[in-house]
């Protein structure tokens, strides 16, 4: 099962912070990122969490 992260994401389309739950992925540089979907406008949200 994939690791998840719950917290605040910034939605670029709404220009507001939104509470969401996202799946944690590691990008090619080795940085952990949480990816979710905005509950208001359905835009993809990203949150950088730091080094893996």
ModelCIF file with pLDDT and N, C-alpha, C, O atoms, coordinates in Angstrom:
data_MODEL
#
_entry.id   MODEL 
#
_entity.id                         1 
_entity.type                       polymer 
_entity.pdbx_number_of_molecules   1 
#
_entity_poly.entity_id                      1 
_entity_poly.type                           'polypeptide(L)' 
_entity_poly.nstd_linkage                   no 
_entity_poly.nstd_monomer                   no 
_entity_poly.pdbx_seq_one_letter_code       
;(UNK)(UNK)(UNK)(UNK)(UNK)(UNK)(UNK)(UNK)(UNK)(UNK)(UNK)(UNK)(UNK)(UNK)(UNK)(UNK)
(UNK)(UNK)(UNK)(UNK)(UNK)(UNK)(UNK)(UNK)(UNK)(UNK)(UNK)(UNK)(UNK)(UNK)(UNK)(UNK)
(UNK)(UNK)(UNK)(UNK)(UNK)(UNK)(UNK)(UNK)(UNK)(UNK)(UNK)(UNK)(UNK)(UNK)(UNK)(UNK)
(UNK)(UNK)(UNK)(UNK)
;
_entity_poly.pdbx_seq_one_letter_code_can   XXXXXXXXXXXXXXXXXXXXXXXXXXXXXXXXXXXXXXXXXXXXXXXXXXXX 
_entity_poly.pdbx_strand_id                 A 
#
loop_
_entity_poly_seq.entity_id 
_entity_poly_seq.num 
_entity_poly_seq.mon_id 
_entity_poly_seq.hetero 
1 1  UNK n 
1 2  UNK n 
1 3  UNK n 
1 4  UNK n 
1 5  UNK n 
1 6  UNK n 
1 7  UNK n 
1 8  UNK n 
1 9  UNK n 
1 10 UNK n 
1 11 UNK n 
1 12 UNK n 
1 13 UNK n 
1 14 UNK n 
1 15 UNK n 
1 16 UNK n 
1 17 UNK n 
1 18 UNK n 
1 19 UNK n 
1 20 UNK n 
1 21 UNK n 
1 22 UNK n 
1 23 UNK n 
1 24 UNK n 
1 25 UNK n 
1 26 UNK n 
1 27 UNK n 
1 28 UNK n 
1 29 UNK n 
1 30 UNK n 
1 31 UNK n 
1 32 UNK n 
1 33 UNK n 
1 34 UNK n 
1 35 UNK n 
1 36 UNK n 
1 37 UNK n 
1 38 UNK n 
1 39 UNK n 
1 40 UNK n 
1 41 UNK n 
1 42 UNK n 
1 43 UNK n 
1 44 UNK n 
1 45 UNK n 
1 46 UNK n 
1 47 UNK n 
1 48 UNK n 
1 49 UNK n 
1 50 UNK n 
1 51 UNK n 
1 52 UNK n 
#
_struct_asym.id          A 
_struct_asym.entity_id   1 
#
loop_
_ma_qa_metric.id 
_ma_qa_metric.mode 
_ma_qa_metric.name 
_ma_qa_metric.software_group_id 
_ma_qa_metric.type 
1 global pLDDT . pLDDT 
2 local  pLDDT . pLDDT 
#
_ma_qa_metric_global.metric_id      1 
_ma_qa_metric_global.metric_value   92.17 
_ma_qa_metric_global.model_id       1 
_ma_qa_metric_global.ordinal_id     1 
#
loop_
_ma_qa_metric_local.label_asym_id 
_ma_qa_metric_local.label_comp_id 
_ma_qa_metric_local.label_seq_id 
_ma_qa_metric_local.metric_id 
_ma_qa_metric_local.metric_value 
_ma_qa_metric_local.model_id 
_ma_qa_metric_local.ordinal_id 
A UNK 1  2 64.00 1 1  
A UNK 2  2 77.00 1 2  
A UNK 3  2 92.00 1 3  
A UNK 4  2 94.00 1 4  
A UNK 5  2 94.00 1 5  
A UNK 6  2 95.00 1 6  
A UNK 7  2 95.00 1 7  
A UNK 8  2 95.00 1 8  
A UNK 9  2 95.00 1 9  
A UNK 10 2 95.00 1 10 
A UNK 11 2 94.00 1 11 
A UNK 12 2 94.00 1 12 
A UNK 13 2 95.00 1 13 
A UNK 14 2 94.00 1 14 
A UNK 15 2 94.00 1 15 
A UNK 16 2 94.00 1 16 
A UNK 17 2 95.00 1 17 
A UNK 18 2 94.00 1 18 
A UNK 19 2 95.00 1 19 
A UNK 20 2 96.00 1 20 
A UNK 21 2 95.00 1 21 
A UNK 22 2 94.00 1 22 
A UNK 23 2 96.00 1 23 
A UNK 24 2 95.00 1 24 
A UNK 25 2 93.00 1 25 
A UNK 26 2 93.00 1 26 
A UNK 27 2 90.00 1 27 
A UNK 28 2 92.00 1 28 
A UNK 29 2 91.00 1 29 
A UNK 30 2 91.00 1 30 
A UNK 31 2 93.00 1 31 
A UNK 32 2 94.00 1 32 
A UNK 33 2 95.00 1 33 
A UNK 34 2 95.00 1 34 
A UNK 35 2 95.00 1 35 
A UNK 36 2 96.00 1 36 
A UNK 37 2 96.00 1 37 
A UNK 38 2 95.00 1 38 
A UNK 39 2 93.00 1 39 
A UNK 40 2 95.00 1 40 
A UNK 41 2 95.00 1 41 
A UNK 42 2 94.00 1 42 
A UNK 43 2 95.00 1 43 
A UNK 44 2 95.00 1 44 
A UNK 45 2 95.00 1 45 
A UNK 46 2 93.00 1 46 
A UNK 47 2 94.00 1 47 
A UNK 48 2 94.00 1 48 
A UNK 49 2 92.00 1 49 
A UNK 50 2 84.00 1 50 
A UNK 51 2 80.00 1 51 
A UNK 52 2 64.00 1 52 
#
loop_
_atom_site.group_PDB 
_atom_site.id 
_atom_site.type_symbol 
_atom_site.label_atom_id 
_atom_site.label_alt_id 
_atom_site.label_comp_id 
_atom_site.label_asym_id 
_atom_site.label_entity_id 
_atom_site.label_seq_id 
_atom_site.pdbx_PDB_ins_code 
_atom_site.Cartn_x 
_atom_site.Cartn_y 
_atom_site.Cartn_z 
_atom_site.occupancy 
_atom_site.B_iso_or_equiv 
_atom_site.pdbx_formal_charge 
_atom_site.auth_seq_id 
_atom_site.auth_comp_id 
_atom_site.auth_asym_id 
_atom_site.auth_atom_id 
_atom_site.pdbx_PDB_model_num 
ATOM 1   N N  . UNK A 1 1  ? 0.836   -1.183 0.000   1.00 64.00 ? 1  UNK A N  1 
ATOM 2   C CA . UNK A 1 1  ? 0.000   0.000  0.000   1.00 64.00 ? 1  UNK A CA 1 
ATOM 3   C C  . UNK A 1 1  ? 0.883   1.250  0.000   1.00 64.00 ? 1  UNK A C  1 
ATOM 4   O O  . UNK A 1 1  ? 1.909   1.304  0.678   1.00 64.00 ? 1  UNK A O  1 
ATOM 5   N N  . UNK A 1 2  ? 0.469   2.231  -0.761  1.00 77.00 ? 2  UNK A N  1 
ATOM 6   C CA . UNK A 1 2  ? 1.249   3.457  -0.890  1.00 77.00 ? 2  UNK A CA 1 
ATOM 7   C C  . UNK A 1 2  ? 1.137   4.309  0.369   1.00 77.00 ? 2  UNK A C  1 
ATOM 8   O O  . UNK A 1 2  ? 0.118   4.309  1.059   1.00 77.00 ? 2  UNK A O  1 
ATOM 9   N N  . UNK A 1 3  ? 2.207   5.027  0.640   1.00 92.00 ? 3  UNK A N  1 
ATOM 10  C CA . UNK A 1 3  ? 2.241   5.933  1.789   1.00 92.00 ? 3  UNK A CA 1 
ATOM 11  C C  . UNK A 1 3  ? 1.451   7.199  1.446   1.00 92.00 ? 3  UNK A C  1 
ATOM 12  O O  . UNK A 1 3  ? 1.549   7.708  0.330   1.00 92.00 ? 3  UNK A O  1 
ATOM 13  N N  . UNK A 1 4  ? 0.666   7.708  2.407   1.00 94.00 ? 4  UNK A N  1 
ATOM 14  C CA . UNK A 1 4  ? -0.125  8.913  2.157   1.00 94.00 ? 4  UNK A CA 1 
ATOM 15  C C  . UNK A 1 4  ? 0.277   10.026 3.120   1.00 94.00 ? 4  UNK A C  1 
ATOM 16  O O  . UNK A 1 4  ? 0.868   9.777  4.170   1.00 94.00 ? 4  UNK A O  1 
ATOM 17  N N  . UNK A 1 5  ? -0.057  11.259 2.740   1.00 94.00 ? 5  UNK A N  1 
ATOM 18  C CA . UNK A 1 5  ? 0.226   12.434 3.562   1.00 94.00 ? 5  UNK A CA 1 
ATOM 19  C C  . UNK A 1 5  ? -1.010  13.307 3.573   1.00 94.00 ? 5  UNK A C  1 
ATOM 20  O O  . UNK A 1 5  ? -1.604  13.570 2.527   1.00 94.00 ? 5  UNK A O  1 
ATOM 21  N N  . UNK A 1 6  ? -1.397  13.755 4.755   1.00 95.00 ? 6  UNK A N  1 
ATOM 22  C CA . UNK A 1 6  ? -2.566  14.608 4.918   1.00 95.00 ? 6  UNK A CA 1 
ATOM 23  C C  . UNK A 1 6  ? -2.123  15.975 5.418   1.00 95.00 ? 6  UNK A C  1 
ATOM 24  O O  . UNK A 1 6  ? -1.336  16.071 6.360   1.00 95.00 ? 6  UNK A O  1 
ATOM 25  N N  . UNK A 1 7  ? -2.628  17.033 4.788   1.00 95.00 ? 7  UNK A N  1 
ATOM 26  C CA . UNK A 1 7  ? -2.250  18.365 5.232   1.00 95.00 ? 7  UNK A CA 1 
ATOM 27  C C  . UNK A 1 7  ? -2.644  19.428 4.235   1.00 95.00 ? 7  UNK A C  1 
ATOM 28  O O  . UNK A 1 7  ? -3.526  19.224 3.401   1.00 95.00 ? 7  UNK A O  1 
ATOM 29  N N  . UNK A 1 8  ? -1.970  20.585 4.331   1.00 95.00 ? 8  UNK A N  1 
ATOM 30  C CA . UNK A 1 8  ? -2.281  21.721 3.476   1.00 95.00 ? 8  UNK A CA 1 
ATOM 31  C C  . UNK A 1 8  ? -1.482  21.678 2.185   1.00 95.00 ? 8  UNK A C  1 
ATOM 32  O O  . UNK A 1 8  ? -0.269  21.470 2.188   1.00 95.00 ? 8  UNK A O  1 
ATOM 33  N N  . UNK A 1 9  ? -2.183  21.878 1.092   1.00 95.00 ? 9  UNK A N  1 
ATOM 34  C CA . UNK A 1 9  ? -1.584  22.040 -0.222  1.00 95.00 ? 9  UNK A CA 1 
ATOM 35  C C  . UNK A 1 9  ? -1.980  23.423 -0.711  1.00 95.00 ? 9  UNK A C  1 
ATOM 36  O O  . UNK A 1 9  ? -3.030  23.934 -0.320  1.00 95.00 ? 9  UNK A O  1 
ATOM 37  N N  . UNK A 1 10 ? -1.158  24.043 -1.561  1.00 95.00 ? 10 UNK A N  1 
ATOM 38  C CA . UNK A 1 10 ? -1.524  25.328 -2.148  1.00 95.00 ? 10 UNK A CA 1 
ATOM 39  C C  . UNK A 1 10 ? -2.049  25.063 -3.548  1.00 95.00 ? 10 UNK A C  1 
ATOM 40  O O  . UNK A 1 10 ? -1.362  24.457 -4.371  1.00 95.00 ? 10 UNK A O  1 
ATOM 41  N N  . UNK A 1 11 ? -3.275  25.520 -3.820  1.00 94.00 ? 11 UNK A N  1 
ATOM 42  C CA . UNK A 1 11 ? -3.874  25.368 -5.140  1.00 94.00 ? 11 UNK A CA 1 
ATOM 43  C C  . UNK A 1 11 ? -3.549  26.613 -5.961  1.00 94.00 ? 11 UNK A C  1 
ATOM 44  O O  . UNK A 1 11 ? -3.917  27.722 -5.576  1.00 94.00 ? 11 UNK A O  1 
ATOM 45  N N  . UNK A 1 12 ? -2.864  26.435 -7.088  1.00 94.00 ? 12 UNK A N  1 
ATOM 46  C CA . UNK A 1 12 ? -2.453  27.560 -7.916  1.00 94.00 ? 12 UNK A CA 1 
ATOM 47  C C  . UNK A 1 12 ? -3.656  28.157 -8.654  1.00 94.00 ? 12 UNK A C  1 
ATOM 48  O O  . UNK A 1 12 ? -3.690  29.358 -8.922  1.00 94.00 ? 12 UNK A O  1 
ATOM 49  N N  . UNK A 1 13 ? -4.625  27.329 -8.975  1.00 95.00 ? 13 UNK A N  1 
ATOM 50  C CA . UNK A 1 13 ? -5.799  27.814 -9.692  1.00 95.00 ? 13 UNK A CA 1 
ATOM 51  C C  . UNK A 1 13 ? -6.714  28.628 -8.765  1.00 95.00 ? 13 UNK A C  1 
ATOM 52  O O  . UNK A 1 13 ? -7.164  29.711 -9.139  1.00 95.00 ? 13 UNK A O  1 
ATOM 53  N N  . UNK A 1 14 ? -6.991  28.112 -7.559  1.00 94.00 ? 14 UNK A N  1 
ATOM 54  C CA . UNK A 1 14 ? -7.838  28.808 -6.583  1.00 94.00 ? 14 UNK A CA 1 
ATOM 55  C C  . UNK A 1 14 ? -7.081  29.929 -5.867  1.00 94.00 ? 14 UNK A C  1 
ATOM 56  O O  . UNK A 1 14 ? -7.687  30.873 -5.360  1.00 94.00 ? 14 UNK A O  1 
ATOM 57  N N  . UNK A 1 15 ? -5.746  29.815 -5.831  1.00 94.00 ? 15 UNK A N  1 
ATOM 58  C CA . UNK A 1 15 ? -4.868  30.736 -5.091  1.00 94.00 ? 15 UNK A CA 1 
ATOM 59  C C  . UNK A 1 15 ? -5.173  30.735 -3.589  1.00 94.00 ? 15 UNK A C  1 
ATOM 60  O O  . UNK A 1 15 ? -5.151  31.777 -2.935  1.00 94.00 ? 15 UNK A O  1 
ATOM 61  N N  . UNK A 1 16 ? -5.456  29.541 -3.061  1.00 94.00 ? 16 UNK A N  1 
ATOM 62  C CA . UNK A 1 16 ? -5.727  29.364 -1.640  1.00 94.00 ? 16 UNK A CA 1 
ATOM 63  C C  . UNK A 1 16 ? -5.140  28.045 -1.168  1.00 94.00 ? 16 UNK A C  1 
ATOM 64  O O  . UNK A 1 16 ? -4.876  27.142 -1.963  1.00 94.00 ? 16 UNK A O  1 
ATOM 65  N N  . UNK A 1 17 ? -4.942  27.951 0.148   1.00 95.00 ? 17 UNK A N  1 
ATOM 66  C CA . UNK A 1 17 ? -4.486  26.692 0.740   1.00 95.00 ? 17 UNK A CA 1 
ATOM 67  C C  . UNK A 1 17 ? -5.697  25.798 0.963   1.00 95.00 ? 17 UNK A C  1 
ATOM 68  O O  . UNK A 1 17 ? -6.746  26.255 1.417   1.00 95.00 ? 17 UNK A O  1 
ATOM 69  N N  . UNK A 1 18 ? -5.540  24.511 0.637   1.00 94.00 ? 18 UNK A N  1 
ATOM 70  C CA . UNK A 1 18 ? -6.625  23.544 0.773   1.00 94.00 ? 18 UNK A CA 1 
ATOM 71  C C  . UNK A 1 18 ? -6.144  22.338 1.567   1.00 94.00 ? 18 UNK A C  1 
ATOM 72  O O  . UNK A 1 18 ? -4.993  21.920 1.443   1.00 94.00 ? 18 UNK A O  1 
ATOM 73  N N  . UNK A 1 19 ? -7.026  21.789 2.375   1.00 95.00 ? 19 UNK A N  1 
ATOM 74  C CA . UNK A 1 19 ? -6.741  20.547 3.096   1.00 95.00 ? 19 UNK A CA 1 
ATOM 75  C C  . UNK A 1 19 ? -7.045  19.378 2.161   1.00 95.00 ? 19 UNK A C  1 
ATOM 76  O O  . UNK A 1 19 ? -8.120  19.313 1.567   1.00 95.00 ? 19 UNK A O  1 
ATOM 77  N N  . UNK A 1 20 ? -6.088  18.455 2.037   1.00 96.00 ? 20 UNK A N  1 
ATOM 78  C CA . UNK A 1 20 ? -6.278  17.292 1.178   1.00 96.00 ? 20 UNK A CA 1 
ATOM 79  C C  . UNK A 1 20 ? -5.375  16.163 1.651   1.00 96.00 ? 20 UNK A C  1 
ATOM 80  O O  . UNK A 1 20 ? -4.467  16.372 2.456   1.00 96.00 ? 20 UNK A O  1 
ATOM 81  N N  . UNK A 1 21 ? -5.635  14.969 1.143   1.00 95.00 ? 21 UNK A N  1 
ATOM 82  C CA . UNK A 1 21 ? -4.812  13.799 1.420   1.00 95.00 ? 21 UNK A CA 1 
ATOM 83  C C  . UNK A 1 21 ? -4.235  13.327 0.102   1.00 95.00 ? 21 UNK A C  1 
ATOM 84  O O  . UNK A 1 21 ? -4.963  13.138 -0.872  1.00 95.00 ? 21 UNK A O  1 
ATOM 85  N N  . UNK A 1 22 ? -2.908  13.133 0.071   1.00 94.00 ? 22 UNK A N  1 
ATOM 86  C CA . UNK A 1 22 ? -2.255  12.751 -1.175  1.00 94.00 ? 22 UNK A CA 1 
ATOM 87  C C  . UNK A 1 22 ? -1.281  11.612 -1.002  1.00 94.00 ? 22 UNK A C  1 
ATOM 88  O O  . UNK A 1 22 ? -0.852  11.297 0.108   1.00 94.00 ? 22 UNK A O  1 
ATOM 89  N N  . UNK A 1 23 ? -0.942  11.001 -2.118  1.00 96.00 ? 23 UNK A N  1 
ATOM 90  C CA . UNK A 1 23 ? -0.002  9.888  -2.148  1.00 96.00 ? 23 UNK A CA 1 
ATOM 91  C C  . UNK A 1 23 ? 1.420   10.430 -2.229  1.00 96.00 ? 23 UNK A C  1 
ATOM 92  O O  . UNK A 1 23 ? 1.686   11.370 -2.978  1.00 96.00 ? 23 UNK A O  1 
ATOM 93  N N  . UNK A 1 24 ? 2.331   9.844  -1.462  1.00 95.00 ? 24 UNK A N  1 
ATOM 94  C CA . UNK A 1 24 ? 3.731   10.279 -1.456  1.00 95.00 ? 24 UNK A CA 1 
ATOM 95  C C  . UNK A 1 24 ? 4.497   9.528  -2.543  1.00 95.00 ? 24 UNK A C  1 
ATOM 96  O O  . UNK A 1 24 ? 4.427   8.304  -2.652  1.00 95.00 ? 24 UNK A O  1 
ATOM 97  N N  . UNK A 1 25 ? 5.230   10.303 -3.343  1.00 93.00 ? 25 UNK A N  1 
ATOM 98  C CA . UNK A 1 25 ? 6.078   9.735  -4.396  1.00 93.00 ? 25 UNK A CA 1 
ATOM 99  C C  . UNK A 1 25 ? 7.463   10.349 -4.272  1.00 93.00 ? 25 UNK A C  1 
ATOM 100 O O  . UNK A 1 25 ? 7.620   11.437 -3.718  1.00 93.00 ? 25 UNK A O  1 
ATOM 101 N N  . UNK A 1 26 ? 8.470   9.648  -4.789  1.00 93.00 ? 26 UNK A N  1 
ATOM 102 C CA . UNK A 1 26 ? 9.837   10.166 -4.802  1.00 93.00 ? 26 UNK A CA 1 
ATOM 103 C C  . UNK A 1 26 ? 10.178  10.496 -6.246  1.00 93.00 ? 26 UNK A C  1 
ATOM 104 O O  . UNK A 1 26 ? 10.073  9.634  -7.119  1.00 93.00 ? 26 UNK A O  1 
ATOM 105 N N  . UNK A 1 27 ? 10.592  11.752 -6.513  1.00 90.00 ? 27 UNK A N  1 
ATOM 106 C CA . UNK A 1 27 ? 10.912  12.134 -7.888  1.00 90.00 ? 27 UNK A CA 1 
ATOM 107 C C  . UNK A 1 27 ? 12.318  11.702 -8.261  1.00 90.00 ? 27 UNK A C  1 
ATOM 108 O O  . UNK A 1 27 ? 13.009  11.080 -7.455  1.00 90.00 ? 27 UNK A O  1 
ATOM 109 N N  . UNK A 1 28 ? 12.755  12.027 -9.482  1.00 92.00 ? 28 UNK A N  1 
ATOM 110 C CA . UNK A 1 28 ? 14.054  11.569 -9.988  1.00 92.00 ? 28 UNK A CA 1 
ATOM 111 C C  . UNK A 1 28 ? 15.239  12.166 -9.242  1.00 92.00 ? 28 UNK A C  1 
ATOM 112 O O  . UNK A 1 28 ? 16.335  11.607 -9.298  1.00 92.00 ? 28 UNK A O  1 
ATOM 113 N N  . UNK A 1 29 ? 15.056  13.287 -8.542  1.00 91.00 ? 29 UNK A N  1 
ATOM 114 C CA . UNK A 1 29 ? 16.134  13.899 -7.758  1.00 91.00 ? 29 UNK A CA 1 
ATOM 115 C C  . UNK A 1 29 ? 16.187  13.353 -6.335  1.00 91.00 ? 29 UNK A C  1 
ATOM 116 O O  . UNK A 1 29 ? 17.076  13.725 -5.569  1.00 91.00 ? 29 UNK A O  1 
ATOM 117 N N  . UNK A 1 30 ? 15.251  12.480 -5.966  1.00 91.00 ? 30 UNK A N  1 
ATOM 118 C CA . UNK A 1 30 ? 15.239  11.882 -4.642  1.00 91.00 ? 30 UNK A CA 1 
ATOM 119 C C  . UNK A 1 30 ? 14.445  12.673 -3.618  1.00 91.00 ? 30 UNK A C  1 
ATOM 120 O O  . UNK A 1 30 ? 14.594  12.446 -2.418  1.00 91.00 ? 30 UNK A O  1 
ATOM 121 N N  . UNK A 1 31 ? 13.599  13.603 -4.071  1.00 93.00 ? 31 UNK A N  1 
ATOM 122 C CA . UNK A 1 31 ? 12.792  14.418 -3.180  1.00 93.00 ? 31 UNK A CA 1 
ATOM 123 C C  . UNK A 1 31 ? 11.405  13.805 -3.019  1.00 93.00 ? 31 UNK A C  1 
ATOM 124 O O  . UNK A 1 31 ? 10.783  13.394 -3.998  1.00 93.00 ? 31 UNK A O  1 
ATOM 125 N N  . UNK A 1 32 ? 10.924  13.747 -1.772  1.00 94.00 ? 32 UNK A N  1 
ATOM 126 C CA . UNK A 1 32 ? 9.576   13.248 -1.521  1.00 94.00 ? 32 UNK A CA 1 
ATOM 127 C C  . UNK A 1 32 ? 8.564   14.331 -1.869  1.00 94.00 ? 32 UNK A C  1 
ATOM 128 O O  . UNK A 1 32 ? 8.731   15.490 -1.491  1.00 94.00 ? 32 UNK A O  1 
ATOM 129 N N  . UNK A 1 33 ? 7.512   13.949 -2.592  1.00 95.00 ? 33 UNK A N  1 
ATOM 130 C CA . UNK A 1 33 ? 6.451   14.876 -2.961  1.00 95.00 ? 33 UNK A CA 1 
ATOM 131 C C  . UNK A 1 33 ? 5.108   14.211 -2.711  1.00 95.00 ? 33 UNK A C  1 
ATOM 132 O O  . UNK A 1 33 ? 4.928   13.025 -2.988  1.00 95.00 ? 33 UNK A O  1 
ATOM 133 N N  . UNK A 1 34 ? 4.174   14.979 -2.189  1.00 95.00 ? 34 UNK A N  1 
ATOM 134 C CA . UNK A 1 34 ? 2.809   14.486 -2.015  1.00 95.00 ? 34 UNK A CA 1 
ATOM 135 C C  . UNK A 1 34 ? 1.979   15.033 -3.165  1.00 95.00 ? 34 UNK A C  1 
ATOM 136 O O  . UNK A 1 34 ? 2.029   16.227 -3.461  1.00 95.00 ? 34 UNK A O  1 
ATOM 137 N N  . UNK A 1 35 ? 1.218   14.166 -3.811  1.00 95.00 ? 35 UNK A N  1 
ATOM 138 C CA . UNK A 1 35 ? 0.365   14.568 -4.931  1.00 95.00 ? 35 UNK A CA 1 
ATOM 139 C C  . UNK A 1 35 ? -1.077  14.289 -4.569  1.00 95.00 ? 35 UNK A C  1 
ATOM 140 O O  . UNK A 1 35 ? -1.415  13.199 -4.106  1.00 95.00 ? 35 UNK A O  1 
ATOM 141 N N  . UNK A 1 36 ? -1.946  15.307 -4.788  1.00 96.00 ? 36 UNK A N  1 
ATOM 142 C CA . UNK A 1 36 ? -3.365  15.177 -4.469  1.00 96.00 ? 36 UNK A CA 1 
ATOM 143 C C  . UNK A 1 36 ? -4.179  15.922 -5.516  1.00 96.00 ? 36 UNK A C  1 
ATOM 144 O O  . UNK A 1 36 ? -3.633  16.448 -6.486  1.00 96.00 ? 36 UNK A O  1 
ATOM 145 N N  . UNK A 1 37 ? -5.499  15.962 -5.308  1.00 96.00 ? 37 UNK A N  1 
ATOM 146 C CA . UNK A 1 37 ? -6.413  16.677 -6.195  1.00 96.00 ? 37 UNK A CA 1 
ATOM 147 C C  . UNK A 1 37 ? -7.187  17.682 -5.365  1.00 96.00 ? 37 UNK A C  1 
ATOM 148 O O  . UNK A 1 37 ? -7.657  17.359 -4.274  1.00 96.00 ? 37 UNK A O  1 
ATOM 149 N N  . UNK A 1 38 ? -7.324  18.911 -5.876  1.00 95.00 ? 38 UNK A N  1 
ATOM 150 C CA . UNK A 1 38 ? -8.041  19.969 -5.169  1.00 95.00 ? 38 UNK A CA 1 
ATOM 151 C C  . UNK A 1 38 ? -9.519  19.579 -5.045  1.00 95.00 ? 38 UNK A C  1 
ATOM 152 O O  . UNK A 1 38 ? -10.154 19.236 -6.042  1.00 95.00 ? 38 UNK A O  1 
ATOM 153 N N  . UNK A 1 39 ? -10.070 19.630 -3.823  1.00 93.00 ? 39 UNK A N  1 
ATOM 154 C CA . UNK A 1 39 ? -11.469 19.261 -3.633  1.00 93.00 ? 39 UNK A CA 1 
ATOM 155 C C  . UNK A 1 39 ? -12.453 20.263 -4.235  1.00 93.00 ? 39 UNK A C  1 
ATOM 156 O O  . UNK A 1 39 ? -13.631 19.941 -4.393  1.00 93.00 ? 39 UNK A O  1 
ATOM 157 N N  . UNK A 1 40 ? -11.996 21.477 -4.576  1.00 95.00 ? 40 UNK A N  1 
ATOM 158 C CA . UNK A 1 40 ? -12.885 22.506 -5.116  1.00 95.00 ? 40 UNK A CA 1 
ATOM 159 C C  . UNK A 1 40 ? -12.870 22.527 -6.647  1.00 95.00 ? 40 UNK A C  1 
ATOM 160 O O  . UNK A 1 40 ? -13.923 22.470 -7.283  1.00 95.00 ? 40 UNK A O  1 
ATOM 161 N N  . UNK A 1 41 ? -11.658 22.612 -7.240  1.00 95.00 ? 41 UNK A N  1 
ATOM 162 C CA . UNK A 1 41 ? -11.568 22.791 -8.694  1.00 95.00 ? 41 UNK A CA 1 
ATOM 163 C C  . UNK A 1 41 ? -10.987 21.590 -9.445  1.00 95.00 ? 41 UNK A C  1 
ATOM 164 O O  . UNK A 1 41 ? -10.866 21.640 -10.669 1.00 95.00 ? 41 UNK A O  1 
ATOM 165 N N  . UNK A 1 42 ? -10.628 20.520 -8.746  1.00 94.00 ? 42 UNK A N  1 
ATOM 166 C CA . UNK A 1 42 ? -10.090 19.277 -9.323  1.00 94.00 ? 42 UNK A CA 1 
ATOM 167 C C  . UNK A 1 42 ? -8.742  19.438 -10.023 1.00 94.00 ? 42 UNK A C  1 
ATOM 168 O O  . UNK A 1 42 ? -8.401  18.639 -10.895 1.00 94.00 ? 42 UNK A O  1 
ATOM 169 N N  . UNK A 1 43 ? -7.976  20.458 -9.651  1.00 95.00 ? 43 UNK A N  1 
ATOM 170 C CA . UNK A 1 43 ? -6.627  20.644 -10.182 1.00 95.00 ? 43 UNK A CA 1 
ATOM 171 C C  . UNK A 1 43 ? -5.665  19.756 -9.402  1.00 95.00 ? 43 UNK A C  1 
ATOM 172 O O  . UNK A 1 43 ? -5.879  19.498 -8.218  1.00 95.00 ? 43 UNK A O  1 
ATOM 173 N N  . UNK A 1 44 ? -4.598  19.283 -10.065 1.00 95.00 ? 44 UNK A N  1 
ATOM 174 C CA . UNK A 1 44 ? -3.583  18.505 -9.379  1.00 95.00 ? 44 UNK A CA 1 
ATOM 175 C C  . UNK A 1 44 ? -2.807  19.393 -8.419  1.00 95.00 ? 44 UNK A C  1 
ATOM 176 O O  . UNK A 1 44 ? -2.443  20.517 -8.765  1.00 95.00 ? 44 UNK A O  1 
ATOM 177 N N  . UNK A 1 45 ? -2.551  18.888 -7.202  1.00 95.00 ? 45 UNK A N  1 
ATOM 178 C CA . UNK A 1 45 ? -1.815  19.622 -6.172  1.00 95.00 ? 45 UNK A CA 1 
ATOM 179 C C  . UNK A 1 45 ? -0.521  18.888 -5.878  1.00 95.00 ? 45 UNK A C  1 
ATOM 180 O O  . UNK A 1 45 ? -0.495  17.657 -5.861  1.00 95.00 ? 45 UNK A O  1 
ATOM 181 N N  . UNK A 1 46 ? 0.562   19.632 -5.644  1.00 93.00 ? 46 UNK A N  1 
ATOM 182 C CA . UNK A 1 46 ? 1.853   19.061 -5.275  1.00 93.00 ? 46 UNK A CA 1 
ATOM 183 C C  . UNK A 1 46 ? 2.356   19.744 -4.027  1.00 93.00 ? 46 UNK A C  1 
ATOM 184 O O  . UNK A 1 46 ? 2.174   20.948 -3.850  1.00 93.00 ? 46 UNK A O  1 
ATOM 185 N N  . UNK A 1 47 ? 2.995   18.966 -3.152  1.00 94.00 ? 47 UNK A N  1 
ATOM 186 C CA . UNK A 1 47 ? 3.623   19.513 -1.945  1.00 94.00 ? 47 UNK A CA 1 
ATOM 187 C C  . UNK A 1 47 ? 4.973   18.839 -1.795  1.00 94.00 ? 47 UNK A C  1 
ATOM 188 O O  . UNK A 1 47 ? 5.047   17.611 -1.731  1.00 94.00 ? 47 UNK A O  1 
ATOM 189 N N  . UNK A 1 48 ? 6.041   19.622 -1.739  1.00 94.00 ? 48 UNK A N  1 
ATOM 190 C CA . UNK A 1 48 ? 7.387   19.083 -1.563  1.00 94.00 ? 48 UNK A CA 1 
ATOM 191 C C  . UNK A 1 48 ? 7.609   18.845 -0.082  1.00 94.00 ? 48 UNK A C  1 
ATOM 192 O O  . UNK A 1 48 ? 7.413   19.749 0.730   1.00 94.00 ? 48 UNK A O  1 
ATOM 193 N N  . UNK A 1 49 ? 8.018   17.628 0.279   1.00 92.00 ? 49 UNK A N  1 
ATOM 194 C CA . UNK A 1 49 ? 8.168   17.245 1.681   1.00 92.00 ? 49 UNK A CA 1 
ATOM 195 C C  . UNK A 1 49 ? 9.626   17.177 2.132   1.00 92.00 ? 49 UNK A C  1 
ATOM 196 O O  . UNK A 1 49 ? 9.883   17.172 3.336   1.00 92.00 ? 49 UNK A O  1 
ATOM 197 N N  . UNK A 1 50 ? 10.576  17.125 1.221   1.00 84.00 ? 50 UNK A N  1 
ATOM 198 C CA . UNK A 1 50 ? 11.986  17.073 1.601   1.00 84.00 ? 50 UNK A CA 1 
ATOM 199 C C  . UNK A 1 50 ? 12.670  15.853 1.017   1.00 84.00 ? 50 UNK A C  1 
ATOM 200 O O  . UNK A 1 50 ? 12.078  15.099 0.246   1.00 84.00 ? 50 UNK A O  1 
ATOM 201 N N  . UNK A 1 51 ? 13.923  15.669 1.395   1.00 80.00 ? 51 UNK A N  1 
ATOM 202 C CA . UNK A 1 51 ? 14.700  14.539 0.871   1.00 80.00 ? 51 UNK A CA 1 
ATOM 203 C C  . UNK A 1 51 ? 14.185  13.219 1.407   1.00 80.00 ? 51 UNK A C  1 
ATOM 204 O O  . UNK A 1 51 ? 13.703  13.135 2.536   1.00 80.00 ? 51 UNK A O  1 
ATOM 205 N N  . UNK A 1 52 ? 14.293  12.188 0.579   1.00 64.00 ? 52 UNK A N  1 
ATOM 206 C CA . UNK A 1 52 ? 13.808  10.850 0.941   1.00 64.00 ? 52 UNK A CA 1 
ATOM 207 C C  . UNK A 1 52 ? 14.760  10.165 1.897   1.00 64.00 ? 52 UNK A C  1 
ATOM 208 O O  . UNK A 1 52 ? 14.513  9.031  2.309   1.00 64.00 ? 52 UNK A O  1 
#
